[in-house]
Amino acid sequence: MLRRSFDDLGNPLSRTDLITTDVFDTLLLRSGKSRRSRIAAGEARFARLLAERGSPVPADDLVRARLLAEDLSYRALNMGGGTGEVRLADIVERQLAMLGLAPSLAQDRLAIEMAVEKTALSANAALAGRLRRQRQAGIRVVAVSDTALSAGQVGELIDHFHGPGLLDRVYSSADAGLSKRHGGLFSFVLGAEGVEGARSLHIGDDPEADRLVPERLGIPTIHVPKPPLRRFVSRADGALTEGARRLRGHIAPGGGRIAATDDQTAFGRSVFGPIVAEFCLLLWLYGQQANADGKAVMLFCARGGIGIREAFERLVSVLGLPTNFRRENLLVSRLIAARSAIVVRSPAVLDELGREFRGSSFADVASALGGRSFVLPAAWQEPFAADSFFPLLDTDAGAEVLDAIREQNDLFARHLQQVCGDATRIILCDTGLYGSTQKLLAAGFPDRDVETVQFARCNYKGLSEEHFPKVAGLVVEENLYNPFKVRTVVLRYWQIIESLFEPAIPSVRHLHETPDGAIAGNSGDIRYGEVDPAAGNPLLSGTLQYIGGLKDAAALLRDADRAWAKLKQAITNPGKADMAALGVAPRSVDFGRAGLVPVVASSEGAGLRQKLMSVKSQLWREGSIARDFPVLKPALLGALETVHLLRGVSRLLR
């Protein structure tokens, strides 16, 4: 039997040389105070300390920066497969950097963290008594904790409540860079203690990390679950704490509403400036954690990634944020990525091709992927059918197409190696939404650890989401616009985000080798500093102007709240000024094809019925309604928003 009961600890344990015990909610019991409540209490103390030293920072600003640093650190950890661990010292270091506070304050903040923990914990005397008896009987007893605290800090808390001498040693995931949840910490502890799993016993409350995982490793367990009432009280406390913080944010003076303007530079400065700065801040937090082992590279994907990187580099420079991860620009597009998936015959590419080339012929697909026209037999003139594509490539006529695809993919593979170097964690940075580039590159290069961070993630295509665990939407992760979540408004008019970041260069279609052995593309030299993404782009120009005037992250986060409210109004209920500010040029069809699609197609000469029928096909439906139905606009936009509200309520109820 791998599983034992708590009563077994009161008796002599045969065939047991080592007892490992979880700490929090096991050896040390938490009161009803939630994590958010403890953070709020700690930041309130820290705010008083800062005020006493002449560097006042509102407690809520400290809380917000801490929560962001913590959240993005764990997102980066989980996206990397759980390898490594988040350290509290790193979280605090990032929090201080965001707010422009001296790094030397980290020790003060960590001391406050320990003081707050001591007010929110209590000793599990029953467990401690039984562990002492087993230790006296000659069994070694150690603590094993998944925590951001160091082993020394965990040991200090245990000694504070139980006195010294209870344990032989403390193991912390933050120190080992391994976790119980993924099994690595258990293996590390058994190796360090020189004990086989079958001759150890683990005690803990978490059903996954403290029961299922060790049992899979052959370690007997005693599961001591946290009582449901205690879980409920903690969650309720957390909800109340967060609700109070958000309420204070809504009623606090915020500088008023953002005035309407038809000047795109001004709109970029006041609205997109804070929104983009917030995104870049999240990107920095993610990258710092992702590169904790020094083996990551962030690749900004052409084209949208070039604009993102320009904003990012300016933000970290203006705020003086340390950056420990390498950044490069990447010559890539969905077309480039599709070739890599075709070479390895990945079925992942077939859904993409079927969606993009609906109504086209096999020859059209061959021309796009091969980068030129081919003389092909009649079978290639048939309408494209995904399940017949790979067999056609294997025919004599398809060999020439496949050779062209392989030639281009070989060039891209060399380019990828040139920009990645010895990095083992590859982080693509792009605008969004579905993450096709990630999906296709991961399929085409299965030996590479590829993940993607985007502005937003959304399955608007209705295709498989198997790759979503490796795609993070740092600002938005929703499949539909939800009026209750203001940031999802970008899903109503996604083209404005793409247009904001993309420089005036063509999408990457063809690659070639330069005389010095580098790989270049038809889009020109996209290395950082060689392309001005703001040229001819007043929205991005205004955005960069805002970033250039920043002082610290607290101000930009407050500005971002107001900016999002303004963007929601401008997209869902646009006035004439909003229409002018948010109007963008026609979007390219892309994927190796020529052609443009207007964001709001012309309705000149159309009748009322035709205009109504065309609304659904417009890329910005609210913009189309505001332009074509000035009298009916309030009713039509109100009805449209009501539909979204009802859908949002339905999701909440489910």
SVG drawing of the C-alpha trace seen along z (x, -y; Angstrom):
<svg xmlns="http://www.w3.org/2000/svg" viewBox="-33 -66 64 69">
<polyline fill="none" stroke="black" stroke-width="0.4" points="0.0,0.0 1.4,-3.4 -1.1,-5.3 -1.2,-5.4 -3.4,-7.1 -2.4,-9.8 -2.9,-7.4 0.0,-5.3 2.3,-8.1 1.5,-7.3 3.0,-3.8 6.5,-2.5 7.1,-2.7 8.8,0.3 10.8,0.1 10.9,-3.7 14.2,-5.6 12.9,-9.1 9.8,-11.2 9.2,-14.2 6.5,-16.7 4.9,-19.5 5.0,-22.8 2.1,-25.2 -1.3,-23.9 0.4,-20.8 3.1,-21.4 2.1,-25.1 -1.6,-25.8 -2.9,-29.0 -5.5,-31.1 -8.4,-32.3 -6.2,-35.0 -5.8,-34.6 -2.6,-35.2 -4.0,-38.5 -4.9,-39.6 -1.4,-38.8 0.1,-40.6 -2.1,-43.7 -1.1,-43.6 2.6,-43.4 2.4,-46.2 0.6,-48.4 3.5,-48.0 6.0,-48.6 4.2,-51.8 4.5,-53.1 8.2,-52.3 8.7,-54.1 6.8,-57.1 9.1,-57.2 12.1,-57.2 10.8,-60.0 9.9,-57.8 6.1,-57.5 4.3,-55.0 0.6,-54.3 0.0,-50.8 -2.4,-49.9 0.4,-50.7 2.7,-48.4 0.0,-45.6 -0.6,-45.9 3.0,-45.8 3.6,-42.8 0.6,-40.9 1.7,-41.5 5.3,-40.4 4.0,-37.3 1.4,-36.4 3.7,-36.8 6.5,-34.9 4.2,-31.9 2.8,-32.1 6.4,-32.0 7.2,-29.1 4.2,-27.1 4.7,-27.9 8.1,-26.5 6.8,-23.2 7.3,-23.9 11.0,-23.7 12.7,-25.8 10.8,-27.7 9.8,-31.3 11.7,-32.9 10.2,-35.6 13.5,-37.5 13.1,-37.8 9.5,-38.9 10.3,-41.6 13.3,-42.7 11.0,-43.1 8.4,-44.9 10.9,-47.5 12.4,-47.9 8.9,-48.7 8.2,-51.3 11.7,-52.9 12.6,-52.0 16.1,-51.2 17.1,-47.5 18.5,-47.8 14.9,-47.9 14.4,-44.2 15.7,-43.0 13.3,-45.3 10.4,-44.0 11.4,-40.4 11.6,-40.9 8.1,-42.3 6.9,-39.2 8.2,-37.0 6.6,-39.2 3.2,-39.0 3.5,-35.2 4.1,-34.8 0.8,-36.5 -1.1,-34.3 0.2,-30.8 -0.1,-28.5 1.6,-25.3 0.1,-21.9 1.0,-20.6 -0.5,-17.1 1.6,-16.5 4.7,-18.0 4.4,-15.7 4.2,-12.6 7.2,-13.7 9.3,-14.2 8.5,-10.7 9.5,-9.2 12.7,-11.2 13.5,-10.1 13.0,-6.5 15.8,-7.1 13.9,-8.1 15.2,-11.2 12.5,-14.0 12.8,-16.7 10.5,-19.4 9.8,-19.6 7.9,-22.7 6.9,-24.1 7.3,-27.8 8.9,-31.0 10.6,-31.3 14.1,-30.0 14.9,-27.0 16.3,-29.4 13.1,-31.4 10.9,-28.3 13.1,-27.0 12.8,-30.3 9.0,-30.1 9.0,-26.4 11.3,-27.3 9.2,-30.3 6.1,-28.1 7.6,-24.7 10.9,-25.7 14.3,-24.4 15.1,-20.7 11.9,-19.4 13.5,-18.7 16.8,-17.5 16.7,-19.7 14.4,-21.9 14.2,-21.7 12.6,-24.5 11.7,-24.4 12.9,-28.0 16.4,-26.9 16.5,-23.6 14.8,-25.0 12.6,-21.9 9.0,-21.3 7.0,-18.6 4.2,-19.1 6.5,-17.9 8.3,-15.3 11.7,-16.8 12.0,-17.9 11.1,-14.5 13.8,-12.9 16.3,-15.6 15.5,-15.0 15.7,-11.3 19.1,-11.6 20.4,-14.1 19.2,-11.9 20.4,-8.6 17.1,-6.9 14.9,-4.9 11.4,-6.1 9.8,-2.9 11.7,-3.5 10.3,-7.0 7.0,-8.5 5.5,-11.8 2.9,-13.9 1.0,-16.8 -2.4,-18.4 -2.3,-18.9 -4.0,-16.0 -1.7,-16.4 1.7,-17.5 1.5,-15.6 -0.3,-12.4 -0.5,-11.5 2.9,-12.7 4.9,-11.0 2.8,-7.8 3.8,-7.7 7.4,-7.8 6.8,-4.8 6.7,-7.0 4.1,-6.1 2.0,-9.0 -0.3,-10.3 -2.8,-12.8 -4.0,-15.4 -6.4,-17.5 -7.2,-21.1 -10.8,-21.3 -13.3,-22.6 -14.5,-25.3 -10.9,-26.7 -10.6,-26.7 -13.9,-28.6 -13.0,-31.2 -9.6,-31.8 -11.2,-32.3 -13.9,-34.6 -11.2,-36.7 -9.3,-36.9 -12.3,-38.0 -13.2,-40.7 -9.6,-42.0 -9.4,-42.1 -12.9,-43.7 -12.0,-46.4 -8.7,-47.2 -10.5,-47.5 -13.2,-49.6 -10.6,-52.0 -9.1,-52.1 -12.4,-53.1 -13.2,-55.9 -9.7,-57.3 -8.9,-60.5 -7.7,-59.3 -7.3,-62.5 -10.7,-62.3 -11.9,-60.8 -9.8,-60.9 -11.2,-63.5 -12.2,-62.5 -9.8,-63.4 -9.6,-62.8 -5.8,-63.2 -4.2,-59.8 -1.0,-60.8 -2.8,-62.3 -5.0,-59.2 -2.0,-57.0 -0.4,-59.0 -3.3,-59.1 -4.9,-55.7 -2.6,-53.3 0.5,-54.7 -0.6,-53.3 -2.1,-50.2 1.1,-49.2 3.3,-50.3 1.3,-47.9 1.7,-45.1 5.5,-45.7 5.7,-45.7 4.0,-42.3 6.5,-41.1 9.4,-42.2 8.1,-40.4 7.6,-37.3 11.0,-37.4 12.8,-37.9 11.4,-34.8 11.6,-32.7 15.3,-33.3 16.0,-32.4 18.4,-29.7 20.0,-32.0 19.0,-29.8 16.1,-31.7 15.9,-34.0 12.9,-36.2 12.3,-36.4 10.1,-39.3 8.2,-38.0 8.0,-40.0 6.0,-42.1 4.0,-42.9 6.8,-41.9 9.0,-44.7 6.7,-47.4 6.3,-45.5 10.1,-45.4 10.5,-49.1 8.0,-49.9 9.5,-47.3 13.1,-48.6 12.0,-52.1 10.0,-51.1 12.8,-49.2 15.2,-52.1 13.0,-54.8 12.1,-52.9 15.7,-51.6 14.5,-48.0 17.2,-45.4 16.8,-42.8 18.5,-39.5 17.2,-37.9 18.5,-38.1 16.2,-39.6 16.3,-39.2 14.0,-39.9 12.8,-36.9 12.1,-36.6 8.9,-34.6 5.3,-34.6 2.5,-32.0 3.7,-31.1 7.3,-30.5 6.0,-28.5 3.7,-26.5 6.6,-25.3 8.3,-23.8 5.2,-21.9 4.8,-20.6 8.3,-19.3 7.7,-17.0 4.2,-16.2 2.5,-17.5 -1.4,-17.4 -1.4,-20.7 -0.8,-22.6 -3.7,-21.1 -6.3,-22.9 -4.5,-26.2 -4.3,-25.7 -7.9,-24.6 -9.1,-27.7 -6.8,-30.2 -7.3,-28.7 -11.0,-27.9 -12.2,-28.1 -8.7,-28.2 -7.0,-25.5 -4.1,-23.2 -2.1,-25.2 -2.8,-28.4 -1.6,-26.7 1.5,-25.4 2.3,-28.9 2.0,-30.5 4.1,-27.9 6.7,-27.4 7.1,-31.2 6.6,-31.0 4.3,-29.6 4.6,-26.0 3.4,-24.1 1.1,-21.5 -1.3,-18.9 -5.1,-19.1 -5.3,-17.5 -3.7,-20.6 -6.4,-22.8 -9.1,-21.1 -10.4,-23.0 -8.1,-22.6 -8.9,-19.7 -6.7,-19.4 -6.7,-15.6 -5.5,-15.3 -2.6,-17.7 0.2,-15.5 -0.5,-12.7 -0.3,-15.3 3.1,-16.5 4.3,-12.9 3.5,-12.7 6.1,-13.5 4.5,-16.8 4.5,-17.6 8.3,-17.0 9.2,-20.4 6.8,-22.1 8.2,-20.1 11.8,-20.9 11.0,-24.6 9.3,-24.4 12.3,-22.4 14.8,-24.9 13.0,-27.8 12.6,-25.8 16.3,-25.0 17.1,-28.7 14.7,-29.5 16.1,-26.7 19.6,-28.3 18.1,-31.7 16.4,-30.3 19.7,-28.8 21.6,-32.1 19.2,-34.1 18.8,-31.4 22.4,-30.4 22.6,-28.1 19.3,-29.1 17.1,-26.1 13.9,-28.1 12.6,-30.0 10.0,-32.6 8.2,-34.0 6.7,-37.4 3.8,-38.4 0.5,-40.3 -1.9,-37.3 -4.5,-35.9 -4.7,-32.2 -1.0,-31.5 -0.7,-29.8 3.0,-30.6 3.6,-28.9 1.5,-25.9 3.3,-25.4 6.8,-26.0 6.4,-23.7 5.3,-21.0 8.1,-21.7 10.8,-21.9 9.8,-19.3 13.3,-19.3 13.0,-23.0 11.2,-24.2 9.0,-26.9 6.4,-29.0 4.7,-32.2 3.7,-35.3 1.2,-37.6 -0.9,-40.6 -4.0,-38.5 -5.0,-34.8 -8.3,-33.8 -9.5,-30.8 -11.5,-32.8 -10.7,-30.1 -12.6,-27.4 -9.6,-25.0 -7.7,-22.8 -6.4,-24.4 -3.8,-21.7 -1.0,-24.3 -2.7,-26.8 -0.7,-25.6 2.3,-27.0 0.6,-30.3 0.0,-33.1 -2.1,-36.1 -0.5,-38.5 -3.4,-41.0 -6.4,-39.0 -7.2,-35.3 -10.8,-35.0 -12.5,-33.5 -15.2,-36.2 -15.7,-39.9 -17.1,-40.1 -18.5,-43.5 -17.6,-42.6 -13.9,-42.4 -13.0,-45.7 -9.7,-44.5 -11.5,-41.9 -12.8,-44.9 -9.8,-44.4 -11.5,-41.3 -14.2,-43.5 -11.6,-45.3 -8.4,-43.3 -7.1,-44.9 -6.4,-48.1 -3.9,-46.2 -2.2,-44.6 -2.0,-47.9 -0.6,-49.6 2.4,-47.4 3.2,-46.5 5.8,-48.6 5.3,-49.5 7.2,-46.5 5.9,-43.4 5.2,-40.1 8.0,-37.6 7.6,-35.3 11.0,-34.6 14.4,-34.0 17.8,-34.1 21.5,-33.9 23.6,-37.0 27.3,-37.0 28.4,-37.0 26.3,-33.8 23.4,-35.6 19.8,-34.9 17.7,-37.8 14.2,-38.1 12.0,-40.1 11.0,-42.3 14.5,-43.8 16.7,-44.2 14.5,-43.8 17.2,-43.8 16.5,-46.1 17.3,-49.7 17.2,-49.1 13.5,-49.6 11.4,-52.5 8.1,-50.9 6.5,-54.3 7.3,-55.8 3.9,-56.6 2.2,-55.3 0.9,-58.2 -0.8,-55.8 2.5,-54.2 4.3,-57.5 1.9,-58.8 2.4,-55.6 6.1,-55.9 5.8,-59.6 3.8,-58.5 6.4,-55.8 9.2,-58.3 7.7,-60.5 7.1,-57.7 8.6,-57.8 7.4,-54.6 5.1,-51.7 2.5,-52.8 1.6,-55.8 1.3,-53.8 -0.9,-51.2 -3.3,-53.9 -3.2,-55.5 -3.9,-52.1 -7.2,-51.7 -8.5,-55.0 -7.1,-54.2 -8.9,-50.9 -12.2,-52.5 -11.7,-55.0 -10.7,-52.4 -13.8,-50.3 -16.0,-53.3 -14.2,-54.3 -14.6,-50.8 -18.1,-49.8 -19.7,-53.2 -17.5,-55.4 -18.2,-59.0 -16.9,-60.9 -13.6,-61.7 -13.1,-58.0 -13.8,-56.9 -11.0,-59.2 -8.6,-58.2 -9.2,-54.4 -9.4,-54.3 -6.7,-52.1 -5.7,-51.3 -7.0,-48.0 -5.4,-44.9 -3.3,-42.5 -4.7,-39.0 -1.2,-37.6 -0.1,-33.9 1.8,-34.4 -1.1,-36.0 -1.6,-39.4 -4.7,-41.5 -6.2,-43.8 -9.3,-43.7 -10.9,-47.0 -11.6,-47.3 -14.8,-49.0 -15.8,-48.4 -17.3,-51.2 -21.1,-51.4 -21.4,-54.1 -24.5,-53.5 -25.8,-50.7 -29.4,-50.8 -30.5,-50.4 -31.0,-46.7 -27.6,-46.2 -25.9,-48.2 -27.6,-46.2 -26.6,-42.9 -23.0,-44.0 -22.5,-44.8 -21.7,-41.2 -18.9,-41.0 -17.2,-44.2 -14.0,-43.8 -15.1,-46.6 -18.8,-46.2 -19.4,-49.0 -17.5,-51.4 -19.6,-50.3 -22.8,-51.0 -21.6,-54.4 -20.7,-55.4 -23.8,-54.1 -26.6,-54.6 -26.1,-57.9 -29.7,-58.1 -30.2,-54.4 -26.7,-54.2 -27.8,-54.4 -30.4,-51.7 -28.3,-49.4 -25.1,-49.7 -27.2,-49.4 -28.8,-46.2 -25.4,-44.8 -23.9,-45.5 -27.0,-44.0 -26.4,-40.7 -22.8,-40.7 -24.0,-41.4 -26.5,-38.6 -23.8,-36.2 -21.5,-37.4 -24.1,-36.8 -24.8,-33.4 -21.1,-32.5 -21.0,-33.7 -24.0,-31.6 -22.4,-28.5"/>
</svg>
